Amino acid sequence: MEDYRLKNRDLEVEDFIEGILNGNRVMLAKAITLVESNNSKHFLKAQKIIEILLSQKKESIRIGITGIPGVGKSTFIDTFGCFLCNMGYRVAVLAIDPSSQVSKGSIMGDKTRMERLAKHPNSFIRPSPSGGNLGGVNRKTRETIILCEAAGYDVILVETMGVGQAEYVVREMVDFFLLLVITGAGDDLQRIKRGIMELPDLIVVHKADGENLEKAIMTMHEYNQMLRYITPYTLGWTPQAVNASSINEAGIDEIWTIINKFERYTKESNIFDKRRDEQKWNWLHDLIKQELSDRFYQHPQVKQQLEIYEENIIKGKKSVSASALELINLFLFDAK
Amino acid sequence: MEDYRLKNRDLEVEDFIEGILNGNRVMLAKAITLVESNNSKHFLKAQKIIEILLSQKKESIRIGITGIPGVGKSTFIDTFGCFLCNMGYRVAVLAIDPSSQVSKGSIMGDKTRMERLAKHPNSFIRPSPSGGNLGGVNRKTRETIILCEAAGYDVILVETMGVGQAEYVVREMVDFFLLLVITGAGDDLQRIKRGIMELPDLIVVHKADGENLEKAIMTMHEYNQMLRYITPYTLGWTPQAVNASSINEAGIDEIWTIINKFERYTKESNIFDKRRDEQKWNWLHDLIKQELSDRFYQHPQVKQQLEIYEENIIKGKKSVSASALELINLFLFDAK
C-alpha cells in the first residue's frame, strides 16, 4: 500500500493524475472505482481525470482473451502474464471475478485464481463481477484501459467469458483477440458458439500437455482446417491455431512472437491506428444508443405501459409499429 | 385490374380491408404503398388497417431467400414460385428491384426478372428498391407480409441480397431461411460472408446442371462438411446442402419436401409459434431502438455538434463518455 492516508481524505483530480502518472497502484484502483461509480458527482470527476490522461500518448497493446468456462483462462493468464512480467513488461489484467457471480457460489477470488501473477511487482489485476450478460466486461472497461495505460502498463489483457455478446464487445476494444479452446469429445468443434470463430486473430488449444498432447495436436489441425473457411477479422492477417500448455509453459513464447508479428504488421499497414480510431468512433455511437435505450426503458411511464403493449401485440390487438411510436412519444414528451 | 375506379377516389380503411380480404391485388398493392409511405396521415390509416387485419388468423409459411448477386435468385424464385403456384398455393414474393438501384443502371424490372411467375394468377410480386444497406428489405417488410397473408397468400417469399445486415433482418421475420450458392473457383467457400453460414435452414447449390453438375455435387459435399461445424439456427434441425437447377427444375420438389418437413417439425415442437411471438417482440424493441436513434441523429443540434465532438474524441481532447452524455442532453432537452 503506497499511501494509506489516501483513503482518509477526499481526493482531487490532481491527486489522481499525479498518482496514476507515477504508477501508484492504489490511486489507479481508486480511479477505476470512481470511473465505475454511478454517482453523477463521481462521473464528472472521472471524466475530468480521463480527459487529462487522454493527452498522454502511451504505447500499449490491448489483448482480448476469451474461452468458455473450463478452458483454463485464469491459469493461462497467470502463466502468460508472468512470462511477460519477467521480460520486463508491465501487465494489467482486467479479469472476471467468479466469486462475485452469486449463482455459481465460487469461493476463489482473483488473488488465488492468478496466484503467481498477483504477486508480481509488474502486474496489476482488476477483477470485474462476472454476472450480467457481458461476461465480466462492463461499460467502463474502455475507460479502465485508458487509466491502466496512463499508469504505464504496456500490455493490457482483457479477459471475458464466452457469454452473450461479450466477445463482440471485447473485440471492439482490443488490438488483438485470442480464443482459448481445449480438446473434448470427438465432435467438440460442433459446440463452438455461433459466430465466435470469426473474431480471433489467434486460437490457442490449451492444456496441450501429458496424455492430452496428442489429442490437442489433432484439435489444432481441425481448427486450422476450419479457419480456411473463415473470413479473417483483421484484413490481411490469417489467424492460425497453435498449442500451448500453462503447466509446462510450452508454446507461451510462440504466442508472444505471433502477437509481436501481428503488432508489426498492423502498425506498418496502418490498421492498428485506424482500428483504434474506429473503435473510439464506434464506442461513441454504441454509448449513445445504449444510453438512449436505457433512459427509455427506465422511464416510469414506459415501464408501466410496456407490458400491456407487449401483450396486445402478441394477442394481435395492436400493431408493432403503432406500439413503438406511442411508447416513444410517451418517453420523449416527458424525458427530463 | 380488378377495379380501375379505385384509383380515383380517396380510399377508406373499410375499402382496404374488404379489398384485401377478397384477395384484390390492386387493393393489396395500394395498401402496401400506404404502409410504406412516410406521410403521417398515411401511417395512421395503415396502422388501422393492419390492426384490423391482425385479428385474421391465416396459416402461411414465410421463407427468406438470400444469396450474393450472380447465384440466380430471380431465376430460382421464378421456377420455385411457379412450382408452388401450379400446386395450387398462392405465392407472394417480396422482391428486390434491381432497376431502382441507380448506380447499377440495370434495366430489368421484376416483370422480366420473374417472367413466368409474374403472369401466374396465383402469384403476387412486390418489388422493393435494392438501394440502401438493407439489400431490398425495408422497415415495412414485416407489415407487408401481414398484408399479403390477410390477402390469402400462403407462401411468402422474401428475397434479399447478401448486403450489410440484410440477412439478419430477414432471418428475424421468416420461418425458414434458404441460402442460395453456386460453385466457383476451387477455394470459393472462402468468399462466404462472415456469419452467413449460421443463418440458413437449408443451403441450395444452384445452377447444378449441364457441365456444372459435377462441380455442384462437389460443392454440395463441401458445404455439408462445413455445416457439421456450425451450430444450427433452429434448435434440433440440422441444415443440409442440396443441389438444384432452375433450368431443368431438378431438386425443386425436394426443396419443398424439406420445407414441409421443417414446418411439421417446428410446429410439433412449438418452435414455429414461439419463434413468431419472439419475432414480434424483437420487432417492437428493434423498432424502438431504431426510432430513438433516428430521432437523435436527425435532431438539428445533434447534427450540428456531432462532427465537432467526433474530432475532439479522435484528437484525445474529449472523453467518449462525456461526449455521449452531452449530445444526449442536447437531444432530450429539445426533443419535440
Interface residues (C-beta under 8 A of the other chain):
Chain A: F43 Q47 I50 E51 L54 S55 K57 R142 E143 D187 L189 Q190 R191 I192 K193 R194 G195 E198 M226 R228 Y229 I230 T231 D277 K280 W281 W283 L284 L287 I288 K289 E291 L292 S293 R295 F296 Y309 E310 I313 I314 G316 K317 K318 S319 V320 S321 A322 S323 A324 L325 L327 I328 L332 F333 A335 K336
Chain B: F43 Q47 I50 E51 L54 S55 K57 R142 E143 D187 L189 Q190 I192 K193 R194 G195 E198 M226 R228 Y229 I230 T231 Y233 D277 K280 W281 W283 L284 L287 I288 K289 E291 L292 S293 R295 F296 Y309 E310 I313 I314 G316 K317 K318 S319 V320 S321 A322 S323 A324 L325 L327 I328 L332 F333 A335 K336
